[in-house]
């Protein structure tokens, strides 16, 4: 839980709750964070359509964290959520404001609040995505399997459905974050057996492009590292195609790993303990 710590950085000598993550903020981050917190009522009015003049003074939820526009300092997790938007915009407050407003609007349009209870066909998506285990830092790990003999045509036959399923997987993983010690995740994308020379159909291309945009625009600083595994050497150039779609910081977290259990385990075991790593990747866990 958050603990009150007297520190001059958060509020010029005024005590406010802190946790392990907020204690790592720089002085500059605290300065910009205070500016962003002061704009929360205006952010609410810009993001939500309401005729209730008092609505902008009421708390709203973002990833399970209650953000109170009037008193955003009562919960250190609020600061952890807000700093993500600032870091994503290089601590530019107007840019962070625009991003936060756009994210709140998108979440309403996409109906993200309904996603956690939404059901998707197990025979289509059951083997494609899974949240399993933690890395050595205690961060959750998600696996997306786009090969291994799975038929991808049903997965991408309905682009809208795929996007909702993929965002649900993201939302479920975020709910495993406490925003006290951990606020990021590890992602592993497995391309075993995928034919990189055969090309992708229109639905796959549209889904990949839209998913990248959704996560880039609305999920700031949630990624610690991302591993693309079982990628043939001749196909590594394909992943440079992601570069124009991603920020420099996000692209720097991408790791392209070759084929074979020994190669994959050599890349993953430094980050994920053997007991937490699935057997198919050289670990001991009976995951899937």
Secondary structure, 3 states (H helix, E strand, C coil): CCEEECCHHHHCCCCEEECCCHHHCCHHHHHHHHHHHHCHHHHHHHHCCCCCCCHHHCCEEECCEEECCCCCCCCHHHHHHHHHHHHHCCCCHHHHHHHHHHHHHHHHHHCHHHHHHCCCCHHHHCCCEEEEEECCCCCEEEEEECCCCCCCHHHHCCHHHHHHHHHHHHHHHHCCCCCCCCCCEEEEEECCCCCCCCCCCHHHHHHHHHHHHHHHHHCCCCEEEEEEECCCHHHHHHHHHHHHHCCHHHHHCEEECCCCHHHHHHHHCCCCCCCCCEHHHCCCECCC
